[in-house]
Amino acid sequence: MNASDNTAEDTIEAQESEVDETGSIEAAEDALFDESQITSFWDHLRAREEITGKQGKDQSEELAGFSREMLISYLRPIILVDGQHRLRGAILAAEDQANESTQGEDLVAGGETPANAIAVVSKTLARHLPVSLLMDDSPAEHVFQYVLVNQKATPVPKALLGTIISTSLVEEELTTIAERLEDAKIPLEGARIVSILSRADNSPFSGLVAKGFGSDDSTKLQWNVLGSLSDIFRDLRGGRLYHEPTDHALTWQKHHLAGSEIVADWKTQEYPTPEAFWRDMSGPWIAVFKAFWSEIRDRLASNDPQAPNFWGNPRDSNIFNKPMLHILAADFFSYLREQKTKLKGVEDIPGLVDGWLEYASSQYFARDWKLSGVKKDSIGIRRQWSKMWANHRQQGGNPPAVEGYSRINKG
């Protein structure tokens, strides 16, 4: 039995073990994960199946990037949601034993072909594996069972979880399992939000967040970092500068959110509170989040990969890394709190950023901070950077000496 899976890691590994054509693997991976959905992916497979049926004896070994072997593996009637590696291992073990068995030699001596002899002996030696059979063939149920099983055993990394969910199901399918996933303590909403922010064309983080598989993870922003940044804006909590205890996002929420015009429709939209309206999946917060970080990218960062303030690659950038992004978010809410700001709408953000950065140098992040060997996320460095930025933003003038970013000031 050839089986397939609708998850990133297992699908790719299964293909690599069964298909030697690198081009075919890459084409299939692109079709499955490049913003497509399982339903449309299945339609592509069925279309290729129809074409190969009409080709008759003239069938080619490859059709539009998919090898025949790969098509067959996807179109077989049983789909393994989980357990591909165990099944494949059991099959290979049976085949290895069959190759070493004298039974096969006897069958070949009796006239069987070597291939048929191995197949016959493999059946007698094959292990009987227990299975849990799902009679529901919907992609939503497959995704739910896969995520549930793996989160309760060895948890799927959040980045991969979000990639699986966002690339596997359309909105209507997600609604059928959303409550069940949340009841199982699996953070569906958080995964969906980060997936949206890391994929949407109008998001300043589009294409810059690790997906949880592949070699790009070390040069892109980690999934949980974008998740924590979005949580500050969505939940209006956690907006603390590292060197002080005040939660500026929470303080702004308590005193100024309800009076903000941006949430004025919360009653007519039938939300229980202004906060619930603000933090909805499609609430005002997400437009504010995108607008704020777009302003940060355009004013303080560079699109040059060699620049110290490059908007990308957290390993090398002064600005595009976990501590600094958190500092900027917390300090912006500090400014909103200081100014007692009531938000009218997302169109206010550029003007508010103007006021917030009035005294700050546009070249603050554009210098070499001499960070070789420095652990950016250490407690001491976080506090040092937090204090240096807050002081500079409020007082202005020339940026601090670069030595201060890599040397912890114990005074």
C-alpha positions as CSV (number, residue, x, y, z in Angstrom):
1,M,0.0,0.0,0.0
2,N,1.4,3.4,-1.0
3,A,0.1,6.2,1.2
4,S,0.3,9.9,1.4
5,D,-0.2,12.6,4.0
6,N,-1.4,16.2,3.9
7,T,1.4,17.5,6.2
8,A,4.6,19.2,5.2
9,E,7.3,17.1,6.9
10,D,5.9,13.6,6.4
11,T,4.9,14.2,2.7
12,I,8.3,15.5,1.8
13,E,10.1,12.7,3.6
14,A,7.9,10.1,2.0
15,Q,8.5,11.5,-1.4
16,E,12.2,11.7,-0.9
17,S,12.4,8.0,0.1
18,E,10.3,6.8,-2.9
19,V,11.2,9.1,-5.7
20,D,14.6,9.8,-7.1
21,E,13.6,12.6,-9.4
22,T,14.5,15.8,-7.6
23,G,12.6,18.0,-10.0
24,S,9.4,16.1,-9.4
25,I,9.7,16.4,-5.7
26,E,10.2,20.1,-5.8
27,A,7.3,20.6,-8.2
28,A,5.0,18.6,-5.9
29,E,6.2,20.5,-2.8
30,D,5.6,23.8,-4.5
31,A,2.1,22.8,-5.6
32,L,1.2,21.7,-2.1
33,F,2.6,24.5,0.0
34,D,2.7,27.6,-2.1
35,E,-0.5,29.2,-0.8
36,S,-2.6,26.3,-2.2
37,Q,-5.3,24.3,-0.4
38,I,-5.8,20.6,-0.2
39,T,-9.0,20.8,-2.3
40,S,-7.3,22.5,-5.2
41,F,-4.2,20.3,-4.9
42,W,-6.5,17.3,-5.2
43,D,-8.1,18.8,-8.3
44,H,-4.6,19.1,-9.9
45,L,-4.0,15.5,-9.2
46,R,-7.3,14.4,-10.6
47,A,-6.7,16.4,-13.8
48,R,-3.4,14.7,-14.3
49,E,-5.0,11.3,-13.7
50,E,-7.6,12.1,-16.5
51,I,-4.8,13.2,-18.9
52,T,-2.8,10.0,-18.3
53,G,-5.9,7.9,-18.8
54,K,-6.4,9.5,-22.2
55,Q,-2.8,9.0,-23.2
56,G,-3.2,5.3,-23.2
57,K,0.0,3.4,-24.1
58,D,1.8,6.7,-24.8
59,Q,1.9,7.7,-21.2
60,S,5.0,9.6,-20.1
61,E,6.9,9.0,-16.9
62,E,6.2,12.5,-15.8
63,L,3.3,14.9,-16.3
64,A,3.5,18.6,-15.4
65,G,6.1,18.0,-12.7
66,F,4.6,14.9,-11.2
67,S,6.1,11.4,-11.8
68,R,3.7,8.5,-12.4
69,E,4.8,6.9,-9.1
70,M,4.0,10.0,-7.2
71,L,0.6,10.3,-8.8
72,I,-0.2,6.7,-8.0
73,S,0.8,7.2,-4.3
74,Y,-1.4,10.2,-3.9
75,L,-4.4,8.7,-5.7
76,R,-4.6,5.4,-3.9
77,P,-7.9,5.2,-1.9
78,I,-6.3,5.1,1.6
79,I,-4.5,8.1,3.1
80,L,-2.3,7.7,6.1
81,V,-2.8,10.7,8.4
82,D,0.1,9.5,10.5
83,G,2.5,6.5,10.7
84,Q,4.1,6.6,7.3
85,H,7.6,5.8,8.7
86,R,6.4,2.8,10.7
87,L,4.6,1.4,7.7
88,R,7.5,2.0,5.3
89,G,9.9,0.4,7.8
90,A,7.7,-2.7,8.1
91,I,7.5,-3.1,4.3
92,L,11.3,-2.7,3.9
93,A,11.9,-5.2,6.8
94,A,9.7,-7.8,5.1
95,E,11.4,-7.3,1.8
96,D,14.8,-7.6,3.3
97,Q,13.9,-10.8,5.0
98,A,12.3,-12.1,1.8
99,N,15.6,-11.5,0.0
100,E,17.5,-13.6,2.5
101,S,14.9,-16.4,2.7
102,T,15.3,-19.8,1.2
103,Q,11.6,-19.8,0.4
104,G,12.2,-17.3,-2.3
105,E,15.0,-19.4,-3.8
106,D,12.6,-22.4,-3.9
107,L,9.9,-20.4,-5.6
108,V,12.3,-19.2,-8.2
109,A,13.5,-22.7,-8.7
110,G,9.9,-23.7,-9.3
111,G,9.5,-21.2,-12.1
112,E,8.4,-17.9,-10.3
113,T,10.1,-14.7,-11.3
114,P,12.4,-13.2,-8.6
115,A,10.0,-10.2,-8.2
116,N,6.9,-12.4,-7.7
117,A,8.9,-14.7,-5.3
118,I,9.9,-11.7,-3.1
119,A,6.3,-10.5,-3.1
120,V,4.9,-13.9,-2.1
121,V,7.5,-14.4,0.7
122,S,7.1,-10.8,1.9
123,K,3.4,-11.4,2.5
124,T,4.1,-14.4,4.7
125,L,6.8,-12.5,6.7
126,A,5.0,-9.1,6.9
127,R,4.1,-7.8,10.3
128,H,0.5,-7.1,11.2
129,L,0.2,-3.5,12.3
130,P,-2.7,-2.1,14.3
131,V,-4.5,0.8,12.7
132,S,-7.2,3.3,13.7
133,L,-9.4,3.7,10.6
134,L,-11.2,7.0,10.0
135,M,-14.4,6.6,8.0
136,D,-14.6,10.4,7.4
137,D,-12.6,11.3,4.3
138,S,-12.7,15.1,4.8
139,P,-9.4,16.9,4.8
140,A,-10.5,18.8,7.9
141,E,-10.8,15.6,9.9
142,H,-7.4,14.4,8.7
143,V,-5.8,17.6,9.8
144,F,-7.6,17.5,13.1
145,Q,-6.5,14.0,13.9
146,Y,-2.9,14.6,12.8
147,V,-2.5,17.7,14.8
148,L,-4.2,16.3,17.9
149,V,-2.1,13.1,17.9
150,N,1.1,14.9,17.4
151,Q,0.5,17.7,19.8
152,K,-0.3,15.2,22.6
153,A,2.8,13.1,21.9
154,T,5.8,15.1,20.8
155,P,4.4,18.5,20.0
156,V,4.6,19.8,16.4
157,P,6.6,23.0,16.4
158,K,4.3,26.0,16.2
159,A,5.7,27.1,12.9
160,L,5.0,23.8,11.3
161,L,1.6,23.6,13.0
162,G,0.6,26.9,11.5
163,T,1.9,25.9,8.1
164,I,0.0,22.7,8.1
165,I,-3.3,24.3,9.2
166,S,-3.0,27.4,6.9
167,T,-2.0,25.5,3.8
168,S,-4.3,22.5,4.3
169,L,-7.7,23.9,4.8
170,V,-9.9,26.6,3.4
171,E,-11.9,28.8,5.8
172,E,-15.1,26.7,5.7
173,E,-13.2,23.6,6.6
174,L,-11.4,25.3,9.4
175,T,-14.6,26.3,11.1
176,T,-15.7,22.6,11.4
177,I,-12.7,21.8,13.6
178,A,-11.8,25.1,15.2
179,E,-13.7,24.6,18.4
180,R,-12.5,21.0,18.7
181,L,-8.8,22.1,18.4
182,E,-9.3,24.9,20.9
183,D,-11.0,22.5,23.3
184,A,-7.9,20.2,22.9
185,K,-5.7,23.1,24.0
186,I,-4.2,23.5,20.5
187,P,-3.7,27.2,19.7
188,L,-5.5,27.3,16.4
189,E,-6.2,31.1,16.4
190,G,-2.6,32.0,17.2
191,A,-1.3,29.7,14.4
192,R,-3.7,31.2,11.9
193,I,-2.8,34.8,12.9
194,V,0.9,34.3,12.5
195,S,0.3,32.5,9.2
196,I,-1.8,35.4,7.9
197,L,0.9,38.0,9.0
198,S,3.7,35.9,7.5
199,R,1.9,35.4,4.1
200,A,-0.3,38.5,3.4
201,D,1.1,40.7,0.7
202,N,0.4,43.9,2.7
203,S,2.2,42.5,5.8
204,P,5.7,43.8,6.5
205,F,6.6,40.3,7.7
206,S,5.5,38.6,4.5
207,G,8.0,35.9,3.4
208,L,10.3,36.7,6.4
209,V,9.1,34.1,8.9
210,A,10.3,30.6,9.3
211,K,7.8,27.9,8.3
212,G,9.1,25.2,10.5
213,F,10.8,23.1,7.9
214,G,13.7,23.6,5.5
215,S,17.0,25.4,5.7
216,D,15.6,28.9,5.9
217,D,14.7,28.8,9.6
218,S,18.0,30.3,10.9
219,T,17.8,33.3,8.5
220,K,14.2,34.2,9.1
221,L,12.2,35.5,12.1
222,Q,11.1,32.6,14.3
223,W,7.4,31.9,14.4
224,N,7.0,32.5,18.1
225,V,8.6,35.9,17.9
226,L,6.0,37.1,15.4
227,G,3.4,35.4,17.6
228,S,4.5,37.4,20.7
229,L,4.6,40.6,18.8
230,S,1.0,40.1,17.5
231,D,-0.1,39.1,21.0
232,I,1.0,42.6,22.3
233,F,-1.2,44.4,19.7
234,R,-4.1,41.9,19.8
235,D,-4.4,41.3,23.5
236,L,-2.9,44.6,24.6
237,R,-0.8,42.9,27.2
238,G,3.0,42.3,27.5
239,G,4.1,45.7,26.3
240,R,6.8,46.0,28.9
241,L,10.2,47.5,28.2
242,Y,12.9,45.2,29.5
243,H,14.3,47.6,32.0
244,E,11.1,48.6,33.7
245,P,8.0,46.8,35.0
246,T,5.1,48.9,33.5
247,D,2.9,47.1,30.9
248,H,2.3,50.0,28.6
249,A,0.0,48.2,26.3
250,L,-2.2,47.1,29.2
251,T,-2.2,50.6,30.7
252,W,-3.2,52.1,27.4
253,Q,-6.0,49.5,27.0
254,K,-7.4,50.2,30.5
255,H,-7.6,54.0,30.1
256,H,-7.9,54.7,26.4
257,L,-9.2,51.9,24.2
258,A,-12.9,52.1,25.1
259,G,-12.9,55.8,24.2
260,S,-11.2,55.3,20.9
261,E,-13.3,55.8,17.7
262,I,-11.6,52.8,16.1
263,V,-13.7,50.4,18.4
264,A,-16.9,52.6,18.4
265,D,-18.9,50.0,16.5
266,W,-18.5,47.2,19.0
267,K,-22.1,47.3,20.1
268,T,-23.6,47.4,16.6
269,Q,-21.3,44.6,15.6
270,E,-22.7,42.6,18.6
271,Y,-19.5,42.2,20.5
272,P,-19.7,42.0,24.3
273,T,-16.9,44.6,24.9
274,P,-14.7,47.0,23.0
275,E,-11.8,44.7,23.8
276,A,-13.5,41.7,22.2
277,F,-14.2,43.8,19.0
278,W,-10.6,45.0,18.9
279,R,-9.0,41.5,19.3
280,D,-11.2,39.6,16.9
281,M,-9.4,37.7,14.2
282,S,-10.4,40.4,11.7
283,G,-10.6,43.2,14.3
284,P,-9.0,46.6,14.1
285,W,-5.8,45.5,15.8
286,I,-4.5,43.6,12.8
287,A,-4.6,46.7,10.5
288,V,-2.9,48.7,13.2
289,F,-0.2,46.0,13.6
290,K,0.5,46.0,9.9
291,A,0.5,49.8,9.6
292,F,2.9,50.3,12.6
293,W,5.4,47.7,11.4
294,S,5.3,49.0,7.9
295,E,6.2,52.5,9.2
296,I,9.1,51.0,11.2
297,R,10.4,49.1,8.2
298,D,10.2,52.2,5.9
299,R,11.6,54.7,8.4
300,L,14.3,52.8,10.4
301,A,15.2,49.8,8.4
302,S,16.8,49.0,5.0
303,N,16.1,46.5,2.3
304,D,19.9,46.0,1.7
305,P,20.9,42.6,3.1
306,Q,24.4,44.0,3.8
307,A,23.1,46.9,5.9
308,P,23.2,46.7,9.7
309,N,19.5,47.7,9.8
310,F,18.4,45.2,7.2
311,W,14.7,44.2,7.5
312,G,15.4,40.5,7.5
313,N,17.9,37.9,8.8
314,P,17.7,38.3,12.6
315,R,21.2,36.9,13.1
316,D,22.8,40.0,11.5
317,S,20.3,42.8,11.8
318,N,20.3,45.4,14.6
319,I,16.5,46.0,14.2
320,F,15.0,42.8,12.9
321,N,15.5,40.6,15.9
322,K,13.4,39.5,18.9
323,P,14.6,41.9,21.6
324,M,14.6,45.0,19.4
325,L,11.2,44.4,17.8
326,H,9.7,43.8,21.3
327,I,11.4,47.0,22.6
328,L,9.9,49.1,19.7
329,A,6.4,47.7,20.2
330,A,6.5,48.3,24.0
331,D,7.9,51.8,23.6
332,F,5.2,52.8,21.0
333,F,2.5,51.8,23.5
334,S,4.5,53.8,26.1
335,Y,4.2,56.8,23.8
336,L,0.4,56.2,23.3
337,R,0.0,56.0,27.1
338,E,2.1,59.2,27.6
339,Q,0.0,61.1,25.1
340,K,-3.3,59.7,26.3
341,T,-4.0,58.7,22.7
342,K,-7.5,57.8,21.6
343,L,-7.3,56.1,18.2
344,K,-9.7,57.3,15.5
345,G,-8.6,54.7,12.9
346,V,-5.6,53.0,11.3
347,E,-5.0,56.2,9.3
348,D,-3.7,57.7,12.6
349,I,-0.7,55.5,12.7
350,P,1.7,57.4,10.4
351,G,1.1,60.6,12.3
352,L,1.5,58.9,15.7
353,V,4.8,57.3,14.6
354,D,5.9,60.8,13.5
355,G,5.4,62.1,17.0
356,W,6.9,59.0,18.6
357,L,10.1,59.3,16.6
358,E,10.3,63.1,16.5
359,Y,13.6,63.1,18.5
360,A,15.0,59.8,17.4
361,S,17.8,59.5,14.8
362,S,16.7,57.7,11.5
363,Q,20.3,56.2,11.6
364,Y,19.9,54.7,15.0
365,F,20.0,51.1,13.7
366,A,22.1,51.8,10.6
367,R,25.6,51.6,12.3
368,D,27.7,48.5,12.9
369,W,27.0,47.7,16.6
370,K,30.0,45.3,16.8
371,L,27.8,42.4,18.0
372,S,30.1,39.5,17.0
373,G,29.6,36.8,19.7
374,V,26.9,38.8,21.5
375,K,23.8,36.9,22.6
376,K,21.1,39.3,21.6
377,D,18.4,37.7,23.7
378,S,20.4,37.5,27.0
379,I,18.8,39.3,29.9
380,G,21.6,41.9,30.3
381,I,21.6,42.8,26.6
382,R,17.8,43.1,26.4
383,R,17.8,45.5,29.4
384,Q,20.7,47.5,28.0
385,W,19.2,47.9,24.5
386,S,15.8,48.8,26.1
387,K,17.2,51.5,28.3
388,M,19.4,52.9,25.5
389,W,16.5,53.1,23.0
390,A,14.0,54.6,25.4
391,N,16.5,57.3,26.5
392,H,17.4,58.2,22.9
393,R,13.8,58.3,21.8
394,Q,12.8,60.7,24.5
395,Q,15.9,62.9,24.5
396,G,17.1,62.8,20.9
397,G,20.6,63.9,19.8
398,N,23.2,61.6,18.4
399,P,22.7,57.9,18.8
400,P,24.6,56.3,21.7
401,A,28.2,55.0,21.2
402,V,28.1,51.6,19.5
403,E,30.2,50.0,22.3
404,G,27.2,50.2,24.6
405,Y,25.2,47.7,22.6
406,S,27.7,44.8,23.2
407,R,28.9,45.8,26.7
408,I,26.5,45.5,29.6
409,N,26.5,48.5,31.9
410,K,26.3,47.2,35.4
411,G,25.8,50.6,36.8
